[in-house]
């Protein structure tokens, strides 16, 4: 019983690391796609669109309380 529970715990930890790595890969792919789109706009003679703010960064100005 202990062996089975240790194996299940090990698989759970490995699964979390795998999902975290996949998330980082997806984020990197999204950034590369955004950069390529901006480069394509520049090559076509259009001004690139300003990138959106990073959703993971804290806001520059804290909102005023109600």
Backbone as CSV, one residue per row, in Angstrom:
resi,resn,N_x,N_y,N_z,CA_x,CA_y,CA_z,C_x,C_y,C_z
1,UNK,0.818,-1.190,0.000,0.000,0.000,0.000,0.868,1.263,0.000
2,UNK,1.932,1.256,0.771,2.832,2.413,0.832,3.512,2.618,-0.521
3,UNK,3.901,1.535,-1.156,4.562,1.630,-2.458,3.629,2.249,-3.495
4,UNK,2.400,1.825,-3.488,1.426,2.365,-4.445,1.207,3.855,-4.194
5,UNK,1.075,4.255,-2.950,0.851,5.669,-2.642,2.067,6.521,-3.017
6,UNK,3.277,5.994,-2.817,4.477,6.727,-3.222,4.546,6.877,-4.735
7,UNK,4.171,5.844,-5.460,4.160,5.923,-6.930,3.139,6.950,-7.404
8,UNK,1.967,6.967,-6.798,0.939,7.936,-7.175,1.384,9.369,-6.851
9,UNK,2.022,9.559,-5.722,2.515,10.887,-5.356,3.593,11.343,-6.341
10,UNK,4.467,10.432,-6.731,5.513,10.765,-7.709,4.927,11.152,-9.058
11,UNK,3.890,10.440,-9.492,3.254,10.765,-10.770,2.545,12.118,-10.694
12,UNK,1.955,12.427,-9.563,1.263,13.711,-9.409,2.251,14.869,-9.504
13,UNK,3.389,14.737,-8.838,4.418,15.787,-8.890,4.964,15.923,-10.301
14,UNK,5.223,14.805,-10.970,5.733,14.847,-12.343,4.703,15.485,-13.272
15,UNK,3.432,15.210,-13.050,2.378,15.802,-13.875,2.317,17.306,-13.710
16,UNK,2.503,17.800,-12.502,2.491,19.247,-12.260,3.652,19.921,-12.975
17,UNK,4.827,19.312,-12.899,5.993,19.874,-13.571,5.791,19.865,-15.086
18,UNK,5.184,18.813,-15.605,4.948,18.716,-17.042,3.989,19.810,-17.493
19,UNK,2.924,20.033,-16.769,1.950,21.062,-17.131,2.568,22.457,-17.021
20,UNK,3.403,22.668,-16.022,4.052,23.961,-15.859,5.001,24.216,-17.038
21,UNK,5.740,23.211,-17.440,6.638,23.345,-18.587,5.869,23.589,-19.873
22,UNK,4.739,22.904,-20.039,3.911,23.107,-21.227,3.360,24.528,-21.247
23,UNK,2.993,25.059,-20.115,2.510,26.434,-20.039,3.581,27.427,-20.448
24,UNK,4.812,27.191,-20.002,5.911,28.081,-20.398,6.166,27.991,-21.890
25,UNK,6.085,26.777,-22.450,6.282,26.606,-23.892,5.212,27.348,-24.679
26,UNK,3.971,27.276,-24.221,2.877,27.965,-24.907,3.066,29.485,-24.831
27,UNK,3.521,29.976,-23.695,3.736,31.407,-23.534,4.851,31.877,-24.480
28,UNK,5.928,31.115,-24.563,7.023,31.461,-25.457,6.566,31.444,-26.906
29,UNK,5.785,30.438,-27.273,5.270,30.365,-28.645,4.376,31.560,-28.954
30,UNK,3.567,31.992,-28.017,2.714,33.155,-28.210,3.521,34.425,-28.397
31,UNK,4.588,34.582,-27.621,5.444,35.757,-27.764,6.128,35.768,-29.129
32,UNK,6.616,34.609,-29.575,7.251,34.539,-30.888,6.264,34.849,-32.000
33,UNK,5.046,34.349,-31.881,4.022,34.619,-32.883,3.696,36.108,-32.938
34,UNK,3.616,36.761,-31.788,3.358,38.195,-31.733,4.485,38.975,-32.396
35,UNK,5.724,38.585,-32.123,6.869,39.261,-32.724,6.873,39.084,-34.240
36,UNK,6.576,37.883,-34.709,6.541,37.637,-36.152,5.436,38.435,-36.824
37,UNK,4.301,38.563,-36.174,3.200,39.359,-36.733,3.609,40.824,-36.838
38,UNK,4.289,41.341,-35.812,4.753,42.730,-35.852,5.772,42.921,-36.965
39,UNK,6.687,41.964,-37.131,7.673,42.051,-38.208,6.992,42.022,-39.570
40,UNK,5.966,41.206,-39.710,5.230,41.133,-40.967,4.537,42.446,-41.271
41,UNK,3.990,43.108,-40.264,3.341,44.399,-40.472,4.353,45.445,-40.913
42,UNK,5.537,45.427,-40.328,6.569,46.388,-40.697,6.997,46.148,-42.143
43,UNK,7.152,44.893,-42.533,7.561,44.584,-43.898,6.499,44.989,-44.911
44,UNK,5.238,44.990,-44.505,4.154,45.387,-45.399,3.972,46.899,-45.402
45,UNK,4.735,47.630,-44.592,4.651,49.073,-44.570,3.654,49.623,-43.580
46,UNK,3.138,48.786,-42.717,2.184,49.237,-41.713,2.904,49.429,-40.385
47,UNK,2.402,50.336,-39.590,2.969,50.524,-38.260,2.538,49.360,-37.373
48,UNK,3.455,48.777,-36.627,3.068,47.668,-35.747,2.162,48.149,-34.624
49,UNK,1.272,47.285,-34.216,0.365,47.575,-33.112,1.147,47.451,-31.817
50,UNK,0.927,48.373,-30.899,1.617,48.327,-29.608,1.228,47.050,-28.876
51,UNK,2.207,46.327,-28.318,1.874,45.096,-27.606,1.037,45.385,-26.361
52,UNK,0.188,44.450,-26.050,-0.653,44.579,-24.856,0.214,44.471,-23.612
53,UNK,-0.264,45.028,-22.528,0.463,44.951,-21.267,0.549,43.496,-20.813
54,UNK,1.638,43.162,-20.171,1.833,41.806,-19.666,0.810,41.540,-18.563
55,UNK,-0.059,40.531,-18.725,-1.101,40.302,-17.717,-0.552,39.820,-16.381
56,UNK,0.719,39.431,-16.339,1.285,38.912,-15.099,1.992,39.990,-14.289
57,UNK,2.101,41.204,-14.825,2.774,42.282,-14.102,1.749,43.059,-13.275
58,UNK,2.215,43.614,-12.187,1.349,44.448,-11.358,1.043,45.743,-12.102
59,UNK,-0.111,46.343,-11.887,-0.426,47.604,-12.556,0.548,48.698,-12.156
60,UNK,0.822,49.610,-13.101,1.771,50.697,-12.836,1.224,51.631,-11.773
61,UNK,-0.072,51.879,-11.785,-0.699,52.784,-10.818,-1.747,51.986,-10.062
62,UNK,-1.724,52.089,-8.776,-2.725,51.375,-7.998,-4.055,52.117,-8.101
63,UNK,-5.145,51.396,-8.302,-6.436,52.065,-8.422,-6.853,52.690,-7.097
64,UNK,-7.584,53.790,-7.206,-8.060,54.475,-6.005,-9.183,53.671,-5.374
65,UNK,-9.253,53.639,-4.050,-10.344,52.907,-3.407,-11.671,53.614,-3.654
66,UNK,-12.740,52.890,-3.525,-14.072,53.456,-3.759,-14.440,54.442,-2.709
